[in-house]
Amino acid sequence: MSSPMLTVNDFTDRSGNAATPKPYGQALLEAARRDPRIVALTADLSGPTETDLIRDALPAQFFQAGIAEANMVGMAGGMARCGCIPFVHTFSVFATRRAYDQVAMQLAYPNLNAKLVGFIPGLDTLLGVSHQAIDDIALMRALPNMRIIEPAPGQTAQAVAEALAHEGPVYLRLARAGGGAGKAGIPAANGLARLRAGRDGLLLACGLSVPAAQAAAGQLQERGLDVGVIAVTRLKPLPEELLAHVLEAGTVLTIENHSVIGGLGAAVAEAIAESGRAVRFKRIGVPDRFAYGASTPYLMREFGLDAPAVVEAFLALKASSAGGRADA
């Protein structure tokens, strides 16, 4: 019996209005149609993780594990050993912090071809500390064999393809359902996308921080500063070309929706230090503290992660390296 085909007309809510786009779910569904080894597991979050598309179209490739994340990771390990390609879905904080031992011992240690997909990372949630994964990149970076991918808005389908192309465990860090549907066509190759060239410095960003970096570069342009922007879409291992861009820029600011400890900024700082070269460098992200429940725009503003904060941080970095002149 053939599986039903979903069309754009199927993406409607109960009132008949157009529903929120589901770029991740659609990309995974298309991949699963091509490769029956792909299976989707979820911990009672099929709607928020967009896996309801596979549930409805390919039920034989969908598994509802219930609110039991550690057990779900164990299921994925067994499925991977049997030749399946499991995609494990839940919120980022539960995928990493709650099931960390299982991820380490049942996916990373045996180097299995399983993909761990975490939604609403960092401050991308109203639900407060219990749901805010501000340490997930740091946790996953510490695991041998684990690759980390975080697409910018508009890069979700590319991220799914990249995860599938890697034979081994991958942590895919995604914005909330529909949140990755931004402007399409952002080119990404070898783990980075150079969105803007600039002679006065460089902004490095990942995930939800990419639009803030782009907006900040535009505001800096109005102040007479020509600043480049690179979206870093592979956080481990860092793209080989990234260090060359950093050293060439000379003045570099990283922006991330994650703790300043252990994330993109830390990874770039480690690469700079080990290169033996001097670079004017600063990182901004969630400070070393817990956040609280509020809207994402409010939290980004309060924690200094929106475009105006990026502008001020870059100006301060330039001023500190030019004897107080921010336009130098």
N, C-alpha and C positions, 0 to 999 in steps of 0.2 A: 504494500500500500504506500503510495507516494505521499510525501509531506506537503502540507499546504504552503503555497507561495505567499509571502507577504509583499504588499505594494505600499506606496506612499499613502494610499487611501486607508490603510489599516492603522495609521498613526493618528487616531482620533480619540478624544475622551468620550465619556458616556453621554455628553450632551451633543456630540457630533462635531465639536470644534476641533481644530487642529491641535494635536497633543505636542508636548515638548519633544524636540528631536532627540533621538537616541543614537548618537554617532558610534559609541562603543558597541552597543548591542547589535547595531546593524553590521558593523565591521566583523564582529565575531560570528554572527549568523552567516554572513557570506562565506567566511573562512570555513565554518563547520559544514556548510553545504558542499564545499569542494573537498573537504577531508573528513571522513567519518570518524577518524581517530580523535578528533577534537570533542571534548566533553566539557560541560559547564556545571560547576558545583556552586551552590550558594547556601548561606546560613540564614535562611528565612528572610532574605532581602532581594528577591528576584526583581521587584520593581525598581528600587533605588540603584541596583547594580545593572539595570538594563538587560538582565538575562531572561526576563519574561518573553523576549522575542524568540529565544531558542526554546524555552519551555513550550510556547504555543506552536512553533513551526517544526521543531525537531525534538519531540518529547523523549525519544530514545537516547538522546545525547544530553539530557538535562537531569540533574540529581539535586534534590532538596535535602540538605543535611540537617536542617533545623538549627536552633541556636546552640551549636556545639562546634565552635570553630576548630578546636584542637583535633577533634575527631574527624572533621572535614579534611583537614590537612593530611591526616593519616590515610583517609580514603584516597586522596589524590596520589599519595605516594604509592599505594598499591596499584591504582589504575595505571600510573606511569610505568611501573614495572611490568604491567601486562600489555604494554604497547600503546596505551591511550596517550593523548596529550591533554591533560586536565588543566582547565582554567578555574582557579579557586577564587570566589568572590565574597567580599564582605566589606565593611568599612575599614579604612587603613589602620586604625588603632587596634581593631580586633584581629586583623590579618597578621600584624607584626607583634605587638606587645602581648596580647592574650595568648597567642599560639606560638610564641617564639621558640620554645624548646622543640616542638613538633616540626616547625619550619627548618630549624637547624639540623635535627637528627634524621628527619624522614624525607626532606627534599634536598637541602644544601649538601649535607655530608655524603649521601650517595650520588650527588650530582645528577638528579633526575630531571627529565624534560617536562617540568611542570611550571605553570605560570600562576603567580600569586597576584591577584588584582585587588588593590585597595582603593576605595572611594572616599570622598570628603576628607582629604589630607589637611593637616595643619589647621588653619583658622577658617576653613571652608565649611563651617557648620554653626548652627544656632545652639547646639546641644551641650556646649560647655566642655569642661576638662575631660570628662569620661569618654568623649567622642573625638577630641582634638588630638590627632596624631602629629605632635610636634617633634617626635624623636624617631620616627619610623625610618627615615633615610639613614640615620646614624646606626640604628640596629641592623639594617640590612647591609650596610657597607661593611660591617664587622664580620659578616658571614662569608667564609671562603666559598667560591663557585657562584655566588649570587650576583646577577646582573641587575642593574636598576635603570628603569626607563621612566621618564616623566615628560609627557608631551606638552607642548604649548597648546593653547586653544587653536583648533583647526588641524591639529596633527594626530588626532586619535587613531584614525585608520592606519596611518603610517606606523604608529607605535605598536598596534596589533601585529602588523606585518613584520616589524623588527623583532618582536617577542617570539613569533613563530619561527623566524629565520635562525634564532639562536638555539642550539641543541643543548639545553641545560636549564637550570632554574632561573626565573626572571621575576623581579618584583616590578609590577606596572602600577604606577601611582597616578590616579586619575581624579579630576575634579568631579563634583556631584553630577548626577545624571542630567544630561543636557548642557552642563557647564562647559564642555569641551567643544561646543558647536560653533565657536567663533569664526572669524574669517578663514576660509579655506585657502589652500594653495601655498601655505608657508613651506618653503622647501627645506627639508632636513636630510643631511647626508653624513654618515659616519658619526652620528651622535650629536651634531650641532647644526644650527641654522643661523647663518650670518644675515641678520635682518637689516642692518644699517652699518655703513662704514663711517669712520670718523677719525680725525687726526688729533683730537684733544683728550682722548681717553676712551674707555670701554666699559659698558655695563654688561654684566653676565647675569642672566636670570633663568629660572626654570618654572615650568607649570604656570600657575596663576599669577606669578610675578612678572611674566613676560609682557603682558599689556601695560603694566605699570612702568616697566623699563622703557617701552616704546614711547609712552606718553611723556615720560621724564626727558627722554632724548629730544623730543619736539620742543619742550619748554626750555631746555638748555640751549637749543638752537636759537630761540628768541633772545637769549642772553648773549649770543655771540660765540657759543661753544659748540664745536662739531664733535659729537660723541657717538661712538659706535654702539651697536646692540647685538649681542649674540644670545640666542636661546640654546641652552645646554639641555639636550633631550636625553642624553645618556649620562647618568651620574656615577655609574661604576660599570666598567672602567671609564675614566674620563677619556674623551676623544683625544687621539694622539695630536691632532692639529691645534688643540686648545691652548697649550702652553706657548706655542709660537705666537698666537694672537695676543696673549697676555703680555709676553715680553716685548712685543712690538708696540703695544699700546702705551706701556709705561705707567699709566694711571688706571687702576681697575677697581670697580665697585661691584660686588656680588649682591644679588637680591633674591631672597627665597622665602617661601611660605613654610618655614621649618625653623627649628631652633638654630641659633647661630653656632651651636656646638654640634659638630659631626655631620653637617650637611654639605651643600654645594660650596659654601664659603670655606669651610674647613678643608675640603678636598683640594680646592684651588690653592689655598695657602700652603698645604703640604707640597703640592707640585712646585710652587714658586720656591719654597725653602730648599727643596732637594735639587733645584736647578742651579743653585749657587748665584743666582742673579738677583739684583735689587729692583723692586717694583713698588711704586706707591699704591698701597692696597688697603681696602676697607671692606668689611662685610656687614650687611644688614639683614636681619631676619627676626624671628621671635626672640626677644631677649631671654636670658636665663631665668625664666619664671613661667608659671602656669598662666593661662589666659582665663576666659570666662565666657558664658553664653551671650552672644549678641550677633547682629547681622555681619556678614563678611565685610562689606564696605566699612562699617563702623570699626570692626576689629583691625582691619588693615590700616585705617587712619590712626587709631589709638596706639597701635604698636609700631608705627613708623614705617609702614610698608607700602603706602600709596605713592602716587607719582610726585606730589609735592615733597614728601619726605625723601624720596630718592634724589630729587633735585638738590635739596639742602645738604644731604650727605655728600653728594659729589662735589658741590661747591666748597664744602668744608675740607674735603680731601685735597682739592686743587689748591686751596688757600694755604693749607699746612705745608704743601710741598713747594710753594712759590713765594715764601716770605710774606704771606698774608694777602697776595693778589689772586683772587679767584678767577681772573680772566687770563692768567699767564699760561 
